[in-house]
Amino acid sequence: MEGKNTNSRFQNSGKNANQGRFSKTQSNGKKKVNYKGGYTKKVDSTFALCILGFILGILPLITKCKSYNTGLETFDWFSGAKSSIDVFLYYKQFFFASFLFIMIAAVIYSLYKGELSFEFHPIFVPLWVYAGFSLLSTLASKYSSFGFSGIFEQFENVFCLIGYVAVVFFVYFYIKTDKDIHILINVLAVGALVIGVIGMFQGFKLDFFRTGLGKSLIASSDVPAENLTFTFELGRTYVTLYNPNYVGVYCILLIPLFAVMVAFAKNYKERLLYIADVLTLLISMFAAQFKAGIVSLGVVALISIVLLRKALLKKWFIVLPAILVAVGMFVTVDNVNDHVYSTSIQRAFKVEKYPQAALSDIKLGDKSLDFTYNDVKYTVSVEVLSTSEDGSAITYGNFAATKEDGTTMNLIVGEDCVTRFEDPALANISMYNSGSFYWIMTIDGHNWNFVQREDGLKYYNYYGKETKIEKAESAIFDGYEGFASNRGYIWGKTIPLLKKNFFLGSGADTFIIEFPQHDYVDAYNSGYYDQLISKPHCWYLQAGVQTGVISLLAIIVFYIMYFGQSVILYSKKVYDSYMAKVGVAIFLGTIGYMIAGLTNDSSITVAPVFWTVIGMGVAINIMVSKEVKNRKNAEV
């Protein structure tokens, strides 16, 4: 700590002063005593505040079109298009990954100049483990190039993952005073207000980015404004964070933080700013239809009551109206959007077992396929009459089918040239020669296209590519694939991947490659026929697969240590210092984020803010712990 704040907060009196870990700062202000004893030069935090302020207030707002090469066109489960357009992710990754090297260079320079000293704390160990396994997993990956460059619909490369750890240390090294914390909290508040206002207007169907000016700001030389289209329906919030889910994650991180800061604001201007943050972010979260936010807020509210019971009772005249306003805003936004949010929330928390799909499996052979329908296996083959030299034209003849017991199935060819089963149990199944190079099997109204090749039968998929069909292992969510807005299917197929990725994961940004994309039958039955699974919709599964289960455990251990430290500090703490007030606010915000991580991925749109905020929380906890210890020593 520096200046008067250092002396007033940490200085012991009388003979005990020399026994503590903090000694008197020299009057010229050029040197101070480090925590271990011995003098070190005063650290100028201005540069660090600029970097951290950019991450907190500006980085989430960066929105610009970028045409890039996906590098995925060679995979048979991906579109044949070589290029794609990104609006929200690419440049955020670029800037944050660049900050990693800037932060490292700044720390090395400050250490060289003797301006920094590092005091070991056990909480840093799991962070080093996470960073180390993130790098090792990426280096060892078969697809390490994506881990270093970032990938389609994700752009959270290994430099970002290491950067998350680096920013925690960067905050710890440079942010030492109330003033530093105060500046960062208010920069975050201003940035959050901009996002909240944009989101609020989007929730009321006034989307700035759909206007001519908004489009022109997003557009680039690669993508003109007139070519921009919008995926999400009018009235649903996405702001500058790519996806409504990430809007919800951002809001659930900051709503508790600023709700607490309303009570602890230094003046009425700040209180108005924090109130505006809470209100606009609440509207944005509701308009994003972020169901997990309700659960997260409920848990955070219970913990808040325990930690802040005295402060809440004193500020009841603020707390009670705030609760009523929050409920009123939800009802208003819900009514404006035809009750879509309340209906969506009810549906999300409804746990129903799916009836078993009639079609449960398709297996491709050399010249035939097996399909399982209502638990009975059948085999279908088709005669190949001729094939052109380049394989672009194939003439098919008659179909043949047998039951699993070897019984020949009677087939009927109609006037429409469609072949049907005589068996009533297969009335919803038919085959047809398309006149192209593939033939079609229609099962319960859905077309499955196949092409005969010398090396076997191939599935002609949604993207017009010849590929295989494989049934992937599933776990826990069998029959509950629709759980949590159809996340059950993705989680059920992802959990088995943890076994092969226990020590080293598949590498940063490689989930889309590691996921069993060839499991077309189960994907179709779960509503994902025409959707590519590019993320697991769970931060913990994402980390477990990409950087390994050990790295996942490191994240969990880190947060458990931070959680336990915070509970011990703030459950009995009298909030008489600004550090302690901000510390408990940050703690409550991170709880919301960690809960939201159960149903949402880590994303470059929000994760840098979270890691910077929790870095502030860790640094504050360390300083508050020393303050408490120093006071106890003074009382001896």
Helices and strands as residue ranges (DSSP letters): H 3-10, G 14-19, E 31-33, E 39-41, H 46-53, I 54-58, G 59-61, E 66-69, E 83-86, H 90-112, G 122-124, H 125-140, H 144-149, H 158-174, H 178-203, G 208-210, H 212-218, G 225-227, H 244-264, H 268-287, H 292-307, H 309-314, H 316-336, H 340-348, E 359-364, E 368-373, E 376-387, E 394-403, E 411-413, E 419-421, G 424-426, E 429-433, E 439-443, E 446-453, E 456-460, E 466-467, H 483-494, H 497-500, H 511-514, H 520-525, H 539-546, H 549-570, H 578-596, H 607-635
